[in-house]
């Protein structure tokens, strides 16, 4: 069983508070902290739904690949920081990495025991690095969360815009 842990979250969000306020038609600064939290929640939901890291972040993945290839869970992988197994940290001559989409770490010979890989994943360090459809989904989701802050509203009929979830469809990681 593989276990992934976020080691260092992204330092910025894919959209700014100013962009989210335009989307939600907010003309004051009173709720900027809330809007910031809603952006973070929307980004985290997009990452959960797609299996991707959107802005550069560092992950640690542990598991026992039984000597073979370890598939990294967060795409796109940008860089492998370190690889270790029961012998300790391995030099780069002992493993190879395939980055980007479908990222993997493979041993030159074999891994021994529990393997730990620390790697960076995301589209890049800047909001503009994130694909536009994902950014738009985050904006629309944050605006919707702002407008409907209560868990439930009695006596209303709501309709979900299926188009919005479709913005993420082409980015969903498909298991190999």
N, C-alpha and C positions, 0 to 999 in steps of 0.2 A: 504494500500500500504506500502510495506517495503522499507526502504532506507538504503543502506550500504555505509559507509565512511571508507576509509583507515586512521587509526589513526597513525600507526607507520610502515613505510615500512621495508622490510628486510634489514638487515645490511650488507649482502653479496649477491652476485649473484650466481646462480646455476653452472656457469662455470666461469673460470678465463680468464683474458685477454690473458695469455700465451696459454691456451688451444684453444681459438678462433683464435689466430694468427697461430697456427699450422694448424687448420682446413682451414683457408683462405690463407695459405702459404705466410704469411707476415714475412719478415726477418729483419725488422727495427722497431724502437721504435717511429717513427715520428707520427704515427696515433693511439697511445695507448688510448688517450682520446676518440677518435672517436669510436674505437673498444669497449671501455667500455660502451659508450652510446648505441651502437648497441646491445650489450648483454642485457642491461636493456630493450630496446625496444622489443627484441625477447622474453625475459622473460614475460614482460607485455602482449604481444600478446598471448603467450602460456597460461597464466592465464585467459585471456579473452576468448579464445577459449574453454578452459576446465572447467571454473568455479571454478578452484582450486587456492589455495595459494601454491606456491612451497616452498619457504623458510619462516621460522617463521616470521609472521607479525601480527599486531594488527588491528582488525576491530571493528567498532561500527555499530550496526544494530538497526534501530528504526522502529517501526510500531505498529499497533493495531491488535493483534491476537484475539481480541474479547473474552478475558478471557482464551483462550486455548493455544495450543502449538505454539511456534515460531520456524520455520525452519531456521537454519542458512545458509547463502548463500555461504560462502567460505568453502570448504572442503580441506583437513581433518582438523577438529577442534581439537585443542590440549588442550585448557583450557578456561574456562569461568572466566573472571576477575571480572565482576560485572553484576548485573541485577537490573534494577530499573523500577518502573512504576509511576503512578500519586501520589503514597504515598511516593516516595523517593526510596533510595537504599534498596533492600531487603536482609535480611540475607539469608545465604545458606540453612537454614531450610525451606525457603518459596518457593524454586524451586529446580528442578533436571535437570541435563544436560546429554544428550547422546552425546559423543564426537566421533571423527573419521569420518567415512563415514556416510552420511545422518544425520548430527548433528541437534539436537533439544534442546530447553530449554522449560521445562514444569513447570507450577505452581503446588505447592502442592494443593492449593485450586483453586484460579483463579487470573489472572492479572487484574489490574484495569487501564483502559485508555491506554495511549501511553506507550509502553514498550521499554526500551533501554538496549541492551545487548552489553557489550564489551568483546571480545574474541580473543584468539590467534589461528591462523590457519597456516598450512603448514606441510610439511613432516618432518621438523626439522630445526635446526639452521645451519647445515653444508651443503655445496654443495653436498657432497656424499649421503646425505639423500634423494635427489631428484632421482626418478627412472631414470635409464640410457636412456630409449627411449626419455624421455622429455629433458634430458640434450643434447642428440644428435640432437634433433630437434632445440634446441636453438643454438647449434654450427653451424648447417647447415644454419639456418635462418640468423644468424649474419654474416656468411661468404658471403651469397648471398647478403645481404644488403650492405656489404662492396664492393663487386665486382660491384654491380649495384647501385651506389650512386645517379644517376640521376633518376628523376621521370619517364622519358621515353627515349628510345633510338631509333632514327629514322633509318629505313633501316635494321632492324635486325629481325630475327625470334627466338623466345624463346620457350622453352618447359619446363613445370613445372614438377617436379618430384613428382607425386602423392604419392609415397611411403613415402615421408617425412611427409606429413600431416597425413598419417596413423599411424605414431608413436604416435600421440596424441589420436587416436580414443578410446582406452580402458580407457583413463583417463577423458573423457568428463563426467561431472556431468549430470545425467539424472533427470529431475524434478520428484518429487514423485506424 
